[in-house]
């Protein structure tokens, strides 16, 4: 079995470039007899002569010329492999599977984070899946995604899950542009009683309904929307109001107006959520870049 090592190839390439044993040995920082022994060992393993050795001249043989291109490619690939592994260890390469909510995407938060991180670590690749928050939690615990981007809720606490807050969102009211409350700068929850509402509901959950319960509002009617876009479209159509995170208040739809809610509850924690027991270096790098 032929057992060529990278050191043999490095010595061979150096001698092929110098065509002089003394100069090649000096470049390699070894003594000339050691270099000669390495080359003879290679030729013995391969069963061919790689160099013609004259009294005043060293030249590559035809097998030597063919080996030179292969050796350079092998050394370059070996160096590339080392760099890839080292980048991965530093979190500068690898693959991240990201779950995200519609609000995180619609607000521009997800695109901003991913765009900024790609500038820092262009060798990291991504996979994306829009998931309702409870489905993100389940996917994290099943190791189907590496991180979730969502509003972290106390009910999501698990001994394996950790979260880092990216930013805070308050709750605001989305109103049809013709609604009387548009004239108010801030709206109290009691002013919302007696109105119909549009809530975000998907995959068996009803996050918007939980929000209304939290602020003590009882709607006269409830319309359900599975996406942020459809929720705002129903508000624009005058079918109801919606209590939404302030991150969604970037809509340029003229038929929807956003107003602050006069509340004493803590702001929402928009977070990167992850399984602390299975963190990959790229995820650690992502988290440390933004928290």
C-alpha atoms as an extended CHARMM CRD file, in Angstrom:
* protein
*
       291  EXT
         1         1  UNK       CA              0.0000000000        0.0000000000        0.0000000000  PROA      1               0.0000000000
         2         2  UNK       CA              1.3500000000        3.4080000000       -0.9860000000  PROA      2               0.0000000000
         3         3  UNK       CA              1.3520000000        5.7620000000        2.0040000000  PROA      3               0.0000000000
         4         4  UNK       CA              2.2100000000        9.1980000000        0.6710000000  PROA      4               0.0000000000
         5         5  UNK       CA              1.8570000000       12.0010000000        3.1960000000  PROA      5               0.0000000000
         6         6  UNK       CA              1.3510000000       15.7230000000        2.6560000000  PROA      6               0.0000000000
         7         7  UNK       CA              4.9390000000       16.3460000000        3.7570000000  PROA      7               0.0000000000
         8         8  UNK       CA              6.1510000000       14.1930000000        0.8520000000  PROA      8               0.0000000000
         9         9  UNK       CA              4.0740000000       16.2140000000       -1.5930000000  PROA      9               0.0000000000
        10        10  UNK       CA              5.2760000000       19.5260000000       -0.1470000000  PROA      10              0.0000000000
        11        11  UNK       CA              8.9040000000       18.4120000000       -0.5080000000  PROA      11              0.0000000000
        12        12  UNK       CA              8.3010000000       17.1740000000       -4.0390000000  PROA      12              0.0000000000
        13        13  UNK       CA              6.5850000000       20.4180000000       -5.1560000000  PROA      13              0.0000000000
        14        14  UNK       CA              9.3270000000       22.5380000000       -3.6010000000  PROA      14              0.0000000000
        15        15  UNK       CA             12.0700000000       20.5860000000       -5.3730000000  PROA      15              0.0000000000
        16        16  UNK       CA             10.0950000000       20.6460000000       -8.6470000000  PROA      16              0.0000000000
        17        17  UNK       CA              9.9360000000       24.4440000000       -8.4010000000  PROA      17              0.0000000000
        18        18  UNK       CA             13.5680000000       24.9630000000       -7.4140000000  PROA      18              0.0000000000
        19        19  UNK       CA             15.1540000000       22.0890000000       -9.4050000000  PROA      19              0.0000000000
        20        20  UNK       CA             17.9990000000       22.3590000000       -6.9100000000  PROA      20              0.0000000000
        21        21  UNK       CA             18.2970000000       20.1840000000       -3.8140000000  PROA      21              0.0000000000
        22        22  UNK       CA             20.1620000000       22.7160000000       -1.6640000000  PROA      22              0.0000000000
        23        23  UNK       CA             17.7490000000       25.5860000000       -2.3880000000  PROA      23              0.0000000000
        24        24  UNK       CA             14.7050000000       23.3660000000       -1.9100000000  PROA      24              0.0000000000
        25        25  UNK       CA             16.0290000000       22.0490000000        1.4020000000  PROA      25              0.0000000000
        26        26  UNK       CA             16.6270000000       25.6240000000        2.5850000000  PROA      26              0.0000000000
        27        27  UNK       CA             13.0290000000       26.6100000000        1.6800000000  PROA      27              0.0000000000
        28        28  UNK       CA             11.7180000000       23.6130000000        3.5730000000  PROA      28              0.0000000000
        29        29  UNK       CA             14.0200000000       24.3260000000        6.5160000000  PROA      29              0.0000000000
        30        30  UNK       CA             15.4680000000       20.8010000000        6.4420000000  PROA      30              0.0000000000
        31        31  UNK       CA             18.8920000000       19.4460000000        5.6260000000  PROA      31              0.0000000000
        32        32  UNK       CA             19.6300000000       18.3300000000        2.0780000000  PROA      32              0.0000000000
        33        33  UNK       CA             20.1340000000       14.6110000000        2.9460000000  PROA      33              0.0000000000
        34        34  UNK       CA             16.6730000000       14.5480000000        4.5370000000  PROA      34              0.0000000000
        35        35  UNK       CA             15.1290000000       15.9980000000        1.3760000000  PROA      35              0.0000000000
        36        36  UNK       CA             16.9970000000       13.5170000000       -0.7990000000  PROA      36              0.0000000000
        37        37  UNK       CA             15.7550000000       10.6870000000        1.4230000000  PROA      37              0.0000000000
        38        38  UNK       CA             12.1420000000       11.8790000000        1.1500000000  PROA      38              0.0000000000
        39        39  UNK       CA             12.2820000000       12.0610000000       -2.6440000000  PROA      39              0.0000000000
        40        40  UNK       CA             13.9240000000        8.6290000000       -2.8950000000  PROA      40              0.0000000000
        41        41  UNK       CA             11.2300000000        7.2800000000       -0.5580000000  PROA      41              0.0000000000
        42        42  UNK       CA              8.5010000000        8.7110000000       -2.7860000000  PROA      42              0.0000000000
        43        43  UNK       CA             10.0720000000        7.2380000000       -5.8880000000  PROA      43              0.0000000000
        44        44  UNK       CA             10.3460000000        3.8930000000       -4.1470000000  PROA      44              0.0000000000
        45        45  UNK       CA              6.6900000000        3.9180000000       -3.0940000000  PROA      45              0.0000000000
        46        46  UNK       CA              5.5040000000        4.9820000000       -6.5500000000  PROA      46              0.0000000000
        47        47  UNK       CA              7.8780000000        2.7630000000       -8.4700000000  PROA      47              0.0000000000
        48        48  UNK       CA              8.9270000000        5.5690000000      -10.8330000000  PROA      48              0.0000000000
        49        49  UNK       CA             11.6660000000        8.1680000000      -11.0240000000  PROA      49              0.0000000000
        50        50  UNK       CA             10.3690000000       11.6830000000      -10.5370000000  PROA      50              0.0000000000
        51        51  UNK       CA             13.5760000000       13.5550000000      -11.2890000000  PROA      51              0.0000000000
        52        52  UNK       CA             16.5130000000       13.1560000000      -13.6530000000  PROA      52              0.0000000000
        53        53  UNK       CA             19.5660000000       13.8960000000      -11.5480000000  PROA      53              0.0000000000
        54        54  UNK       CA             22.6220000000       15.1160000000      -13.4480000000  PROA      54              0.0000000000
        55        55  UNK       CA             25.8990000000       16.3980000000      -12.0330000000  PROA      55              0.0000000000
        56        56  UNK       CA             24.8990000000       19.9840000000      -12.7020000000  PROA      56              0.0000000000
        57        57  UNK       CA             21.1750000000       19.7680000000      -13.3790000000  PROA      57              0.0000000000
        58        58  UNK       CA             17.9570000000       18.4000000000      -11.8620000000  PROA      58              0.0000000000
        59        59  UNK       CA             14.9260000000       17.9960000000      -14.1380000000  PROA      59              0.0000000000
        60        60  UNK       CA             11.4540000000       16.5420000000      -13.8420000000  PROA      60              0.0000000000
        61        61  UNK       CA             10.7030000000       13.3000000000      -15.6100000000  PROA      61              0.0000000000
        62        62  UNK       CA              7.4030000000       12.8470000000      -17.4320000000  PROA      62              0.0000000000
        63        63  UNK       CA              5.8190000000       11.0840000000      -14.3910000000  PROA      63              0.0000000000
        64        64  UNK       CA              7.2090000000       13.9190000000      -12.2750000000  PROA      64              0.0000000000
        65        65  UNK       CA              5.5620000000       16.5590000000      -14.4700000000  PROA      65              0.0000000000
        66        66  UNK       CA              2.2250000000       14.7600000000      -14.2140000000  PROA      66              0.0000000000
        67        67  UNK       CA              2.5620000000       14.4130000000      -10.4450000000  PROA      67              0.0000000000
        68        68  UNK       CA              3.3630000000       18.1120000000      -10.0060000000  PROA      68              0.0000000000
        69        69  UNK       CA             -0.1020000000       19.2640000000      -11.1040000000  PROA      69              0.0000000000
        70        70  UNK       CA             -1.7890000000       16.6090000000       -8.9800000000  PROA      70              0.0000000000
        71        71  UNK       CA              0.3520000000       17.3910000000       -5.9450000000  PROA      71              0.0000000000
        72        72  UNK       CA             -0.3830000000       21.1100000000       -6.1610000000  PROA      72              0.0000000000
        73        73  UNK       CA             -4.1120000000       20.4000000000       -6.4080000000  PROA      73              0.0000000000
        74        74  UNK       CA             -3.9590000000       17.9770000000       -3.4650000000  PROA      74              0.0000000000
        75        75  UNK       CA             -2.0860000000       20.4720000000       -1.2830000000  PROA      75              0.0000000000
        76        76  UNK       CA             -4.4880000000       23.2510000000       -2.2290000000  PROA      76              0.0000000000
        77        77  UNK       CA             -7.4830000000       21.0480000000       -1.3830000000  PROA      77              0.0000000000
        78        78  UNK       CA             -5.9000000000       20.0440000000        1.9210000000  PROA      78              0.0000000000
        79        79  UNK       CA             -5.3480000000       23.6890000000        2.8110000000  PROA      79              0.0000000000
        80        80  UNK       CA             -8.9130000000       24.5110000000        1.7860000000  PROA      80              0.0000000000
        81        81  UNK       CA            -10.2370000000       21.7020000000        3.9970000000  PROA      81              0.0000000000
        82        82  UNK       CA             -8.2560000000       23.0270000000        6.9490000000  PROA      82              0.0000000000
        83        83  UNK       CA             -9.5850000000       26.5460000000        6.4030000000  PROA      83              0.0000000000
        84        84  UNK       CA            -13.1900000000       25.3070000000        6.0770000000  PROA      84              0.0000000000
        85        85  UNK       CA            -12.9450000000       23.3710000000        9.3360000000  PROA      85              0.0000000000
        86        86  UNK       CA            -11.3430000000       26.3060000000       11.1230000000  PROA      86              0.0000000000
        87        87  UNK       CA            -13.9950000000       28.7110000000        9.8030000000  PROA      87              0.0000000000
        88        88  UNK       CA            -16.7050000000       26.3120000000       10.9280000000  PROA      88              0.0000000000
        89        89  UNK       CA            -15.1280000000       26.1270000000       14.3700000000  PROA      89              0.0000000000
        90        90  UNK       CA            -15.2290000000       29.9310000000       14.5580000000  PROA      90              0.0000000000
        91        91  UNK       CA            -18.8260000000       29.9920000000       13.3530000000  PROA      91              0.0000000000
        92        92  UNK       CA            -17.8490000000       31.5620000000       10.0200000000  PROA      92              0.0000000000
        93        93  UNK       CA            -19.0240000000       28.5710000000        7.9500000000  PROA      93              0.0000000000
        94        94  UNK       CA            -21.7100000000       25.9370000000        8.2530000000  PROA      94              0.0000000000
        95        95  UNK       CA            -25.4730000000       25.7950000000        7.7760000000  PROA      95              0.0000000000
        96        96  UNK       CA            -28.2040000000       27.4060000000        9.8930000000  PROA      96              0.0000000000
        97        97  UNK       CA            -31.8200000000       26.2690000000        9.7780000000  PROA      97              0.0000000000
        98        98  UNK       CA            -34.0140000000       29.1880000000       10.8340000000  PROA      98              0.0000000000
        99        99  UNK       CA            -37.6700000000       29.1730000000       11.7970000000  PROA      99              0.0000000000
       100       100  UNK       CA            -39.3860000000       32.5460000000       11.7980000000  PROA      100             0.0000000000
       101       101  UNK       CA            -42.7920000000       34.1020000000       12.2980000000  PROA      101             0.0000000000
       102       102  UNK       CA            -44.6220000000       36.1460000000        9.7140000000  PROA      102             0.0000000000
       103       103  UNK       CA            -44.1960000000       39.1900000000       11.9380000000  PROA      103             0.0000000000
       104       104  UNK       CA            -40.4120000000       38.7380000000       12.0170000000  PROA      104             0.0000000000
       105       105  UNK       CA            -40.3640000000       38.6090000000        8.2230000000  PROA      105             0.0000000000
       106       106  UNK       CA            -42.9220000000       41.3670000000        7.5650000000  PROA      106             0.0000000000
       107       107  UNK       CA            -41.2270000000       43.7840000000        9.9730000000  PROA      107             0.0000000000
       108       108  UNK       CA            -37.9360000000       43.4900000000        8.0960000000  PROA      108             0.0000000000
       109       109  UNK       CA            -36.1670000000       42.1880000000       11.2170000000  PROA      109             0.0000000000
       110       110  UNK       CA            -35.2820000000       38.7890000000        9.7680000000  PROA      110             0.0000000000
       111       111  UNK       CA            -33.9530000000       40.1490000000        6.4770000000  PROA      111             0.0000000000
       112       112  UNK       CA            -31.8540000000       42.7530000000        8.3240000000  PROA      112             0.0000000000
       113       113  UNK       CA            -30.3130000000       40.1830000000       10.6730000000  PROA      113             0.0000000000
       114       114  UNK       CA            -29.5540000000       37.6740000000        7.9100000000  PROA      114             0.0000000000
       115       115  UNK       CA            -28.1900000000       40.3530000000        5.5570000000  PROA      115             0.0000000000
       116       116  UNK       CA            -25.8740000000       41.7550000000        8.2510000000  PROA      116             0.0000000000
       117       117  UNK       CA            -24.6930000000       38.3000000000        9.3080000000  PROA      117             0.0000000000
       118       118  UNK       CA            -23.9490000000       37.2770000000        5.7100000000  PROA      118             0.0000000000
       119       119  UNK       CA            -21.6020000000       40.2540000000        5.4920000000  PROA      119             0.0000000000
       120       120  UNK       CA            -19.7890000000       38.9510000000        8.5820000000  PROA      120             0.0000000000
       121       121  UNK       CA            -19.8070000000       35.2760000000        7.6060000000  PROA      121             0.0000000000
       122       122  UNK       CA            -20.4640000000       34.8500000000        3.8600000000  PROA      122             0.0000000000
       123       123  UNK       CA            -19.6080000000       31.1360000000        3.9570000000  PROA      123             0.0000000000
       124       124  UNK       CA            -22.5860000000       30.3260000000        6.2080000000  PROA      124             0.0000000000
       125       125  UNK       CA            -25.6060000000       29.0010000000        4.3040000000  PROA      125             0.0000000000
       126       126  UNK       CA            -29.2240000000       29.1430000000        5.4470000000  PROA      126             0.0000000000
       127       127  UNK       CA            -32.4780000000       27.2520000000        5.3230000000  PROA      127             0.0000000000
       128       128  UNK       CA            -35.7250000000       29.0570000000        6.2130000000  PROA      128             0.0000000000
       129       129  UNK       CA            -39.1810000000       27.9450000000        7.2770000000  PROA      129             0.0000000000
       130       130  UNK       CA            -42.0660000000       30.1780000000        8.3510000000  PROA      130             0.0000000000
       131       131  UNK       CA            -43.5770000000       28.6330000000       11.4600000000  PROA      131             0.0000000000
       132       132  UNK       CA            -46.1410000000       29.6110000000       14.0760000000  PROA      132             0.0000000000
       133       133  UNK       CA            -44.3650000000       30.1260000000       17.4390000000  PROA      133             0.0000000000
       134       134  UNK       CA            -45.5580000000       26.8660000000       18.9900000000  PROA      134             0.0000000000
       135       135  UNK       CA            -44.3730000000       24.9810000000       15.9000000000  PROA      135             0.0000000000
       136       136  UNK       CA            -40.9720000000       26.6760000000       16.1930000000  PROA      136             0.0000000000
       137       137  UNK       CA            -40.7430000000       25.4350000000       19.7590000000  PROA      137             0.0000000000
       138       138  UNK       CA            -41.6070000000       21.8800000000       18.6750000000  PROA      138             0.0000000000
       139       139  UNK       CA            -39.1310000000       22.0390000000       15.7600000000  PROA      139             0.0000000000
       140       140  UNK       CA            -36.3560000000       23.2180000000       18.0840000000  PROA      140             0.0000000000
       141       141  UNK       CA            -36.9780000000       20.3930000000       20.5440000000  PROA      141             0.0000000000
       142       142  UNK       CA            -37.0290000000       17.8980000000       17.6300000000  PROA      142             0.0000000000
       143       143  UNK       CA            -33.7820000000       19.3860000000       16.1900000000  PROA      143             0.0000000000
       144       144  UNK       CA            -35.4760000000       20.2260000000       12.8760000000  PROA      144             0.0000000000
       145       145  UNK       CA            -34.3190000000       23.8610000000       13.1070000000  PROA      145             0.0000000000
       146       146  UNK       CA            -31.3190000000       25.4540000000       14.8110000000  PROA      146             0.0000000000
       147       147  UNK       CA            -32.9710000000       28.6870000000       15.9000000000  PROA      147             0.0000000000
       148       148  UNK       CA            -36.3370000000       30.3940000000       15.9890000000  PROA      148             0.0000000000
       149       149  UNK       CA            -37.0230000000       34.0830000000       15.5100000000  PROA      149             0.0000000000
       150       150  UNK       CA            -40.1790000000       35.0630000000       17.3360000000  PROA      150             0.0000000000
       151       151  UNK       CA            -41.7700000000       36.8330000000       20.2770000000  PROA      151             0.0000000000
       152       152  UNK       CA            -40.7390000000       34.6620000000       23.2240000000  PROA      152             0.0000000000
       153       153  UNK       CA            -43.6870000000       33.7420000000       25.4330000000  PROA      153             0.0000000000
       154       154  UNK       CA            -43.4120000000       32.5610000000       29.0630000000  PROA      154             0.0000000000
       155       155  UNK       CA            -45.3230000000       29.3960000000       28.1270000000  PROA      155             0.0000000000
       156       156  UNK       CA            -42.4200000000       28.3780000000       25.8760000000  PROA      156             0.0000000000
       157       157  UNK       CA            -39.9980000000       27.9050000000       28.7570000000  PROA      157             0.0000000000
       158       158  UNK       CA            -38.2530000000       24.5400000000       28.6710000000  PROA      158             0.0000000000
       159       159  UNK       CA            -35.0790000000       23.3320000000       30.3580000000  PROA      159             0.0000000000
       160       160  UNK       CA            -33.4700000000       22.8460000000       26.9310000000  PROA      160             0.0000000000
       161       161  UNK       CA            -34.5670000000       26.1140000000       25.3540000000  PROA      161             0.0000000000
       162       162  UNK       CA            -32.7570000000       29.4020000000       25.8050000000  PROA      162             0.0000000000
       163       163  UNK       CA            -33.4230000000       32.7850000000       24.2540000000  PROA      163             0.0000000000
       164       164  UNK       CA            -31.5890000000       36.0310000000       23.6120000000  PROA      164             0.0000000000
       165       165  UNK       CA            -33.6010000000       39.2140000000       23.1570000000  PROA      165             0.0000000000
       166       166  UNK       CA            -32.9370000000       40.9900000000       19.8540000000  PROA      166             0.0000000000
       167       167  UNK       CA            -35.2940000000       43.9160000000       20.3510000000  PROA      167             0.0000000000
       168       168  UNK       CA            -38.4840000000       44.9080000000       22.1450000000  PROA      168             0.0000000000
       169       169  UNK       CA            -41.8420000000       45.5340000000       20.5090000000  PROA      169             0.0000000000
       170       170  UNK       CA            -44.8280000000       47.2280000000       22.0900000000  PROA      170             0.0000000000
       171       171  UNK       CA            -48.4430000000       46.4780000000       21.2040000000  PROA      171             0.0000000000
       172       172  UNK       CA            -50.2150000000       48.8580000000       18.8190000000  PROA      172             0.0000000000
       173       173  UNK       CA            -53.6710000000       48.9830000000       17.2780000000  PROA      173             0.0000000000
       174       174  UNK       CA            -54.1660000000       48.6370000000       13.5270000000  PROA      174             0.0000000000
       175       175  UNK       CA            -57.3040000000       50.4940000000       12.4890000000  PROA      175             0.0000000000
       176       176  UNK       CA            -59.1300000000       51.0830000000        9.2220000000  PROA      176             0.0000000000
       177       177  UNK       CA            -58.2860000000       54.6120000000        8.0880000000  PROA      177             0.0000000000
       178       178  UNK       CA            -61.9590000000       55.6220000000        8.4480000000  PROA      178             0.0000000000
       179       179  UNK       CA            -62.2870000000       54.5020000000       12.0980000000  PROA      179             0.0000000000
       180       180  UNK       CA            -63.1160000000       57.2810000000       14.6360000000  PROA      180             0.0000000000
       181       181  UNK       CA            -60.1890000000       56.2990000000       16.9070000000  PROA      181             0.0000000000
       182       182  UNK       CA            -57.7170000000       57.3410000000       14.1970000000  PROA      182             0.0000000000
       183       183  UNK       CA            -57.9690000000       60.8410000000       15.6640000000  PROA      183             0.0000000000
       184       184  UNK       CA            -56.3770000000       59.6000000000       18.9310000000  PROA      184             0.0000000000
       185       185  UNK       CA            -52.6090000000       59.5030000000       19.4230000000  PROA      185             0.0000000000
       186       186  UNK       CA            -52.8860000000       56.8420000000       22.1500000000  PROA      186             0.0000000000
       187       187  UNK       CA            -55.7420000000       54.4630000000       22.7080000000  PROA      187             0.0000000000
       188       188  UNK       CA            -56.8480000000       52.9250000000       25.9840000000  PROA      188             0.0000000000
       189       189  UNK       CA            -58.0350000000       49.2850000000       25.9930000000  PROA      189             0.0000000000
       190       190  UNK       CA            -61.4860000000       50.3310000000       27.2260000000  PROA      190             0.0000000000
       191       191  UNK       CA            -61.9030000000       52.4030000000       24.0320000000  PROA      191             0.0000000000
       192       192  UNK       CA            -61.6360000000       49.1770000000       22.0290000000  PROA      192             0.0000000000
       193       193  UNK       CA            -64.6750000000       47.5410000000       23.6310000000  PROA      193             0.0000000000
       194       194  UNK       CA            -67.5850000000       47.0390000000       21.2770000000  PROA      194             0.0000000000
       195       195  UNK       CA            -65.4900000000       46.6450000000       18.1170000000  PROA      195             0.0000000000
       196       196  UNK       CA            -64.8890000000       43.6710000000       15.8710000000  PROA      196             0.0000000000
       197       197  UNK       CA            -61.3300000000       42.3670000000       15.6790000000  PROA      197             0.0000000000
       198       198  UNK       CA            -59.0830000000       40.5000000000       13.2960000000  PROA      198             0.0000000000
       199       199  UNK       CA            -56.7350000000       38.0670000000       15.0360000000  PROA      199             0.0000000000
       200       200  UNK       CA            -53.7120000000       36.0850000000       13.8880000000  PROA      200             0.0000000000
       201       201  UNK       CA            -54.6500000000       32.4130000000       13.9750000000  PROA      201             0.0000000000
       202       202  UNK       CA            -52.7650000000       29.5520000000       12.3570000000  PROA      202             0.0000000000
       203       203  UNK       CA            -51.9420000000       25.8780000000       12.9260000000  PROA      203             0.0000000000
       204       204  UNK       CA            -54.5350000000       25.4660000000       15.6450000000  PROA      204             0.0000000000
       205       205  UNK       CA            -53.3270000000       28.4700000000       17.6480000000  PROA      205             0.0000000000
       206       206  UNK       CA            -54.8520000000       31.8950000000       18.0670000000  PROA      206             0.0000000000
       207       207  UNK       CA            -52.1360000000       34.2850000000       19.1860000000  PROA      207             0.0000000000
       208       208  UNK       CA            -54.2630000000       37.3550000000       18.5500000000  PROA      208             0.0000000000
       209       209  UNK       CA            -57.0170000000       36.0460000000       20.8350000000  PROA      209             0.0000000000
       210       210  UNK       CA            -54.4850000000       35.5730000000       23.6270000000  PROA      210             0.0000000000
       211       211  UNK       CA            -53.3940000000       39.2040000000       23.1960000000  PROA      211             0.0000000000
       212       212  UNK       CA            -56.9660000000       40.4770000000       23.5060000000  PROA      212             0.0000000000
       213       213  UNK       CA            -57.4560000000       38.4440000000       26.6730000000  PROA      213             0.0000000000
       214       214  UNK       CA            -54.2280000000       39.8700000000       28.0290000000  PROA      214             0.0000000000
       215       215  UNK       CA            -55.3800000000       43.4830000000       27.6560000000  PROA      215             0.0000000000
       216       216  UNK       CA            -58.9540000000       42.7710000000       28.7260000000  PROA      216             0.0000000000
       217       217  UNK       CA            -60.7730000000       43.4470000000       25.4600000000  PROA      217             0.0000000000
       218       218  UNK       CA            -63.9050000000       41.4750000000       24.5390000000  PROA      218             0.0000000000
       219       219  UNK       CA            -64.5870000000       41.7960000000       20.7720000000  PROA      219             0.0000000000
       220       220  UNK       CA            -68.0610000000       41.8100000000       19.2930000000  PROA      220             0.0000000000
       221       221  UNK       CA            -66.8700000000       39.6150000000       16.4430000000  PROA      221             0.0000000000
       222       222  UNK       CA            -63.6280000000       37.8800000000       15.5340000000  PROA      222             0.0000000000
       223       223  UNK       CA            -62.2050000000       37.3090000000       12.0630000000  PROA      223             0.0000000000
       224       224  UNK       CA            -59.1860000000       35.0280000000       11.7650000000  PROA      224             0.0000000000
       225       225  UNK       CA            -56.2120000000       35.4610000000        9.4470000000  PROA      225             0.0000000000
       226       226  UNK       CA            -53.3970000000       32.9680000000        8.8920000000  PROA      226             0.0000000000
       227       227  UNK       CA            -50.8250000000       35.5040000000        7.6640000000  PROA      227             0.0000000000
       228       228  UNK       CA            -49.7800000000       39.0360000000        8.5460000000  PROA      228             0.0000000000
       229       229  UNK       CA            -50.6320000000       40.2110000000        5.0380000000  PROA      229             0.0000000000
       230       230  UNK       CA            -54.1740000000       38.8380000000        5.1700000000  PROA      230             0.0000000000
       231       231  UNK       CA            -54.6820000000       40.2300000000        8.6850000000  PROA      231             0.0000000000
       232       232  UNK       CA            -53.8240000000       43.7540000000        7.5400000000  PROA      232             0.0000000000
       233       233  UNK       CA            -55.9370000000       43.3000000000        4.4100000000  PROA      233             0.0000000000
       234       234  UNK       CA            -58.9900000000       42.4750000000        6.5510000000  PROA      234             0.0000000000
       235       235  UNK       CA            -58.3230000000       45.5520000000        8.6990000000  PROA      235             0.0000000000
       236       236  UNK       CA            -58.0080000000       47.6820000000        5.5400000000  PROA      236             0.0000000000
       237       237  UNK       CA            -61.3440000000       46.3000000000        4.3660000000  PROA      237             0.0000000000
       238       238  UNK       CA            -62.9680000000       47.6610000000        7.5290000000  PROA      238             0.0000000000
       239       239  UNK       CA            -63.8280000000       44.2470000000        8.9970000000  PROA      239             0.0000000000
       240       240  UNK       CA            -62.2250000000       44.9820000000       12.3520000000  PROA      240             0.0000000000
       241       241  UNK       CA            -59.3170000000       46.2830000000       14.3740000000  PROA      241             0.0000000000
       242       242  UNK       CA            -56.1820000000       44.3050000000       15.2230000000  PROA      242             0.0000000000
       243       243  UNK       CA            -53.7910000000       44.4660000000       18.1560000000  PROA      243             0.0000000000
       244       244  UNK       CA            -50.3800000000       43.7260000000       16.6910000000  PROA      244             0.0000000000
       245       245  UNK       CA            -46.6790000000       44.0700000000       17.5520000000  PROA      245             0.0000000000
       246       246  UNK       CA            -45.1960000000       47.4820000000       16.7930000000  PROA      246             0.0000000000
       247       247  UNK       CA            -42.8060000000       45.7920000000       14.3610000000  PROA      247             0.0000000000
       248       248  UNK       CA            -45.7120000000       45.5350000000       11.9130000000  PROA      248             0.0000000000
       249       249  UNK       CA            -46.3660000000       49.2800000000       11.9650000000  PROA      249             0.0000000000
       250       250  UNK       CA            -44.2550000000       49.7130000000        8.8460000000  PROA      250             0.0000000000
       251       251  UNK       CA            -47.1610000000       49.0120000000        6.5020000000  PROA      251             0.0000000000
       252       252  UNK       CA            -47.4500000000       51.5660000000        3.7210000000  PROA      252             0.0000000000
       253       253  UNK       CA            -51.0990000000       50.6780000000        3.0960000000  PROA      253             0.0000000000
       254       254  UNK       CA            -53.0130000000       53.9540000000        3.2000000000  PROA      254             0.0000000000
       255       255  UNK       CA            -56.1550000000       52.1530000000        4.3800000000  PROA      255             0.0000000000
       256       256  UNK       CA            -54.5160000000       51.0030000000        7.6630000000  PROA      256             0.0000000000
       257       257  UNK       CA            -53.4370000000       53.3540000000       10.4520000000  PROA      257             0.0000000000
       258       258  UNK       CA            -51.4530000000       52.3650000000       13.5500000000  PROA      258             0.0000000000
       259       259  UNK       CA            -51.8980000000       53.9300000000       16.9670000000  PROA      259             0.0000000000
       260       260  UNK       CA            -50.1000000000       53.3260000000       20.2700000000  PROA      260             0.0000000000
       261       261  UNK       CA            -51.8660000000       51.4450000000       23.0410000000  PROA      261             0.0000000000
       262       262  UNK       CA            -51.9130000000       52.9430000000       26.5130000000  PROA      262             0.0000000000
       263       263  UNK       CA            -50.7790000000       49.8680000000       28.4450000000  PROA      263             0.0000000000
       264       264  UNK       CA            -48.7460000000       49.1500000000       31.5580000000  PROA      264             0.0000000000
       265       265  UNK       CA            -47.6920000000       45.6340000000       30.5020000000  PROA      265             0.0000000000
       266       266  UNK       CA            -44.0380000000       44.8380000000       29.6510000000  PROA      266             0.0000000000
       267       267  UNK       CA            -42.9980000000       45.0230000000       25.9770000000  PROA      267             0.0000000000
       268       268  UNK       CA            -42.7520000000       41.9000000000       23.8660000000  PROA      268             0.0000000000
       269       269  UNK       CA            -39.3440000000       40.2250000000       23.7410000000  PROA      269             0.0000000000
       270       270  UNK       CA            -38.4390000000       39.5330000000       20.1180000000  PROA      270             0.0000000000
       271       271  UNK       CA            -35.8490000000       36.8270000000       20.5350000000  PROA      271             0.0000000000
       272       272  UNK       CA            -33.5780000000       34.2670000000       18.9990000000  PROA      272             0.0000000000
       273       273  UNK       CA            -34.7070000000       31.0020000000       20.5900000000  PROA      273             0.0000000000
       274       274  UNK       CA            -32.4740000000       27.9400000000       20.4650000000  PROA      274             0.0000000000
       275       275  UNK       CA            -31.7300000000       24.5690000000       22.0220000000  PROA      275             0.0000000000
       276       276  UNK       CA            -28.8470000000       25.2740000000       24.3890000000  PROA      276             0.0000000000
       277       277  UNK       CA            -27.8410000000       21.5910000000       24.3830000000  PROA      277             0.0000000000
       278       278  UNK       CA            -27.1360000000       21.3520000000       20.6340000000  PROA      278             0.0000000000
       279       279  UNK       CA            -25.6210000000       24.6820000000       19.6400000000  PROA      279             0.0000000000
       280       280  UNK       CA            -23.4620000000       24.7540000000       16.5120000000  PROA      280             0.0000000000
       281       281  UNK       CA            -20.6520000000       27.3560000000       16.2160000000  PROA      281             0.0000000000
       282       282  UNK       CA            -22.4190000000       29.2890000000       13.4320000000  PROA      282             0.0000000000
       283       283  UNK       CA            -25.4410000000       29.7340000000       15.7070000000  PROA      283             0.0000000000
       284       284  UNK       CA            -23.2590000000       30.9790000000       18.5640000000  PROA      284             0.0000000000
       285       285  UNK       CA            -21.6410000000       33.4320000000       16.1520000000  PROA      285             0.0000000000
       286       286  UNK       CA            -25.0690000000       34.6300000000       14.9590000000  PROA      286             0.0000000000
       287       287  UNK       CA            -26.3480000000       35.1270000000       18.5010000000  PROA      287             0.0000000000
       288       288  UNK       CA            -23.2440000000       36.9510000000       19.6780000000  PROA      288             0.0000000000
       289       289  UNK       CA            -23.3870000000       39.2560000000       16.6540000000  PROA      289             0.0000000000
       290       290  UNK       CA            -26.7870000000       40.6920000000       17.5670000000  PROA      290             0.0000000000
       291       291  UNK       CA            -27.2720000000       40.2930000000       21.3180000000  PROA      291             0.0000000000
